[in-house]
Each structure stands twice: as C-alpha cells, then as structure tokens.
C-alpha cells in the first residue's frame, strides 16, 4: 500500500484526526494533515506532517495538499459551522463558496455532501474515516457488563423511530428518550450540549437513553456519528441509564475507555442490532 501516495487529512477538533493519521501510517501510507485553525488540536497533530490553516483559506489548503501530492482525502473531526460574515474567504475560498451555492444554507448533510462533491471535482478522492478506523466502529449487542432492560429496549426502539423521522429533515444524529418520552433531539448544539439539557428535563423513574445513528442516506465520508468517553461521562452526569449506537457507522474515539466508563457508572453501552433497526409495523 505504500506506493499509493499521500493521504490528506482535513482535521477538525478532537482526537480522531490523529487517530486516522496513525492508522493510515500503520497501513503503510504517508499522511499530511491540514488542521483547521481554532478547531484542530495542535498537540495531537504534532507527531505528523501538518499545517494549521484558516478554514476559509481554501487557496492555502489546496496548495498545501497539492504540494504534498495528496490525492485521497479524509474529512474528520467536528468543525462548528461559522457565521458566514466571519469567514473572510480568500479568492479560492470565494470561488468554492460560489460552487457550493445554496448548499451553504442547507443542513449538515446538504452542505457536507456539496463539500465532498466540490473536492471530488478538484481531483481528490474523498474516503471515510471508518475505512481506516475499522476497530473503532463497535459491534452489535451489549459491549460492557450492563444490559438494557425491557423498558430501555423500548426506549431504544423509540429513539430509532425518532431519528429515522428526523433524517428526512436533516436535523441531527442523536436523541434522548425516557420511558417513551422524547426529552431532547440533537441539533446544531451537538450531543454534549443536548445531554446537558436532558439533566434538567429528566423525569422521575429510570433514566433516559441516548440513541446515536447516522441519518438515512448520509454520506459517511463527510460526517459520522461519534461517541467517546466524554459521551459516557455526560450521560452519567445527566442521569441517563445508557447509550445505544449503530455499529459499523459510528466512530468511538476510545472503545476500551467507553466500555470502562460504562461499567464504572453502571450504564449500558449497546450496539443496535438489525432487529432494532427494522421499521416498526
């Protein structure tokens, strides 16, 4: 695999960009990372060839990728959608924004899908992070010591139904259900902020359930649901009883750490099964 050129990694925040870089190198590939200024974790990227570049400086970004002969790209790590008046695009950035057109004002799926299309038109082959992090996408069933009981299973199924309905509107990848009641759905604020709201909304009785899964038809090369130790910490802090996710299409930033925390806090960590994902009658 070592003769297939350099993989460019467009890096937002969190640990996953560095994990993709390490996994690609382990597969015999060269990497070059473009870290988005104000988002990327420079300390985590330090071991790898990288530059930190402003998000809207598309000319600098494309130039750096081409200098390093990158033809394959991975987009990984969250980037908070900026206010467009604050972008200050360079000339190349303005050209790309014009090509994105109305997708700029779409939901995440529409915008990220358009970004992938434009990058492909620029001659890059966009790949999914899960192609390199196969070990971090989980499996079906219970991952730790705690199993979801009958009520939790019903809440999981309810959460799956809610997320399938939300997918049509391109809203989010997560929701919290407690005893059949939808406490919160994830929107622009992200999972952690949603869980913070749930702490104030939790009803008496058994705690709520977080369900995470991609939207129907979502381009996984641009955006995948992600959970990590902080997800389990926040779930415990805000009175949840467990986390369910769709395996194979959800990235876990630290699988062993997630299981360890789930066991410590008495939470279940559960990979959805094909039966869970079936449409209800």
N, C-alpha and C positions, 0 to 999 in steps of 0.2 A: 504493500500500500504506500510505501514511502515515496514513490515516483509520481504521485498524483497531484503534486502541487501543494500550495499553502492554503489552509482554511482560514478565512477571515471570520472573526467573531465580533459582532456588534453588541457591546456589553452595556446593559443597564445595571441596576443595583443588585445587591445580594451576592450569595456565594456561587450561584450556578455558572456564571461565565467562566470563572476559574476552574470549576469542575469540568466543564466542557473542554477547556483547553488541555487539562491534564489527561482526560480520556482520549482526546484526539492524538496527543503525543504518544500515549500508550499504544495506540493503533498504528504507530509509525508515520504519523502525519506531522508536517510543520504547521505552526499556527502563528497568526498575527491578530492582535486584539485592538479594536478601536473602542476605548472606553468613553462613554458619553459624560462630558463634564457635568458636575453637580449630581450625578447619579452613580457612576461606576465606583467600585471600591478599589482605590489605587493600591492599597496594601496587598489585597488578594491578587491583583494582576501583576504585581512586581516581578514574580519569577518568570513571566512570559514576555516575549517581544510585544510591546504595546505603545500606543499613543493615546493621550487623553484629548479629545476634540469636542468642541461645542456641537450640540445636537443639530443645529441648523446650518453648520458649516459644511454643506454637502460636498463642495469642491475639495476641501481638505480631506474629508473622509474618503471619497472616491479615489483621490490622488494617492493617499496612503495605501489603500487596498491594492491599487494597481502597481505601485512601486514594489510591493511585496508579492506580486504575481498571484494574488488571491482570485480564484475563480469560483470557489464554493464559499458560501456564507452561512453563518448561524446567527439568528437574532435571539438573544436570551437575556433575561433579567428585566424586571419592571422599570418602566420609564413613565413618570407622571406626565399626563398629557398637558403641555404648556398652553398658556394663553397665547393665541396666535400673534397678538400685538407685541409679545415679548420675544418672539423667535429671532428677529433680526437675521433673516437668511442671507447668505452670500449669493452671488449671481447664479451659481449652480443650484443652490438651495431653492431660489425663486423659480428656476426652470422646473425643478422636480415638484415643487408645490403646485405649479400650474398643471403639471401632468396628473397629479393626484386629483385635481378638480374637486367635485362635490364630495368625494370620499373623505375629505378633510373634516366635514361636518357630520360624518356618519358615526355609528357606534364603533367600538373597537374592532369588530370583525371586518366591517367595511373598510376602515382606514388601514388596518394591518394587511388585509388582503390586497389592497391597492399598492401598499409599500412593496409587498412581495412581487407584484406584477411589474412595477417600475424597476426594481432591482434585476428581475429576470430580463427585462428589455435592455438593461445596461450591460448584459452579458454574464451576469452572475447566476450560479445555480444555488438556490436557497434550500438548505437542508434543515431538518428539525433537530432540536437538541436531544430528543429522545433516541435519535439514531446513534448517538454517542454514549448516552447515559442509560443504556438498557437495564442496568442493575437497579436504577432508581425510580422505576415506574410501578413498583408494587406488584401485588398478586391478589386474586380473589380470596375472599374469606377473612377470618379474623387473624390479624398479624401479631397481637400480643396475648396476654393472659385473659383479658376481659372480653366476654362475648356479649353482643347486643341481645337484649331480651325481646319478648314478643312486641311490647309497646315500641321499643326502639326500632325494630324491624318495620313496624307500620309507619313510623315517622320517617324512616329512610325511604320507603316507597313513596310517601307523600312528597318528600323532598325531590326525588327523581321526577315525579309528575310536574312539580312546580318549575324545575329547571328546564324541562322539555318545553313547557309553555313559554317561559322567558326567552328561550332560544330564538323563537320566531321574531321577537322584538330586539334581539341583540343587546340584552341588558347586562347579564353577568353570569358568573360561573359557580356561584355558591348561594346557599340559603340555610336558614336555621328553622327547624320545626320542633315544637314541643307538644306532645300529646295531640297531634293533628293540627295544631295551630301554627301558622307561619308567622314566626316572630320577626324575621328580617330577611331581605334579599340583598345580595351584593350588587352594588352599582359602581360608580366611579371611585368610591372611597376605598375599596379593596376589602379583603377578608378580615384583616385585623381590626379595622375600624368598625366593620359590621359586627364582629364579635363583642366589641366594646359596647355597642348599643344594646346588644342582647342581655348584657348583665343587668341593665335597668328594666328590661321587659320580661324577664323570666317569671313564669307563673309558679304557684305552689305545686309541689309534687316532684316527680322525677325530672331531671334536667333535659334541656333540648339537645338536638342532634344537628351537627353541621354536615351538610352534603355538598361535595365538590365534584363537578364533572364538566367537560367541555360542552359548548353549545353544538347542536346538531349542524353538521356541515362545516364546523370551524376548521380553518387552516392551521393545523398543529405546528407548521413551520414558523408561524408568526407569534403564536401565543398558546401556552398550555396552562391548565390549572396547576397550581403549585401549593404544596404544603410542606411545612418544616417544623423543627422543634418549637419555634415561636407560635405556630398554629396550636400545638398541643398546650403550650403554656397559657395562651389566651383562652382556649376552650375551658381549661380548668379554672382559670381566674374568674370567668364569667358564668360559671355554673352549668356548663354543658356536661353531658354524660358520655359523649363520644363523637368520633369523626368518621364519616364514610366518604370514599372517593372511588372514581372509576379507574381501575388498574390498566396499565398499558398506555394510558393517555393522560396521566397525571404525574408530574415530577415531584419527587420527595428530595428535599435538599440534604437530608441526613436520615436515611431509612432506619438505621440502627438507633439513632438518637430519638426518632419519633416513637419507635416501639418502647424504648426505655422510659420515656416520659409518660406514655400512655399507661404503662404498668405502674409507674410510680404514683400517678394521680388517680388510678382506678378508672380510667377511660377506656372505651373500646376504640380500636383503630381497625377499620373494616373496609376491605376491597369489595366493591359491588360485584355481584355475580351476574351472568346472563339472565337468570330468572328475575333478579331485582330490576333489570333494565327493560324487561318486557312491558309493552303497553298494557295498562290495566283494561279489563273488559268493561 
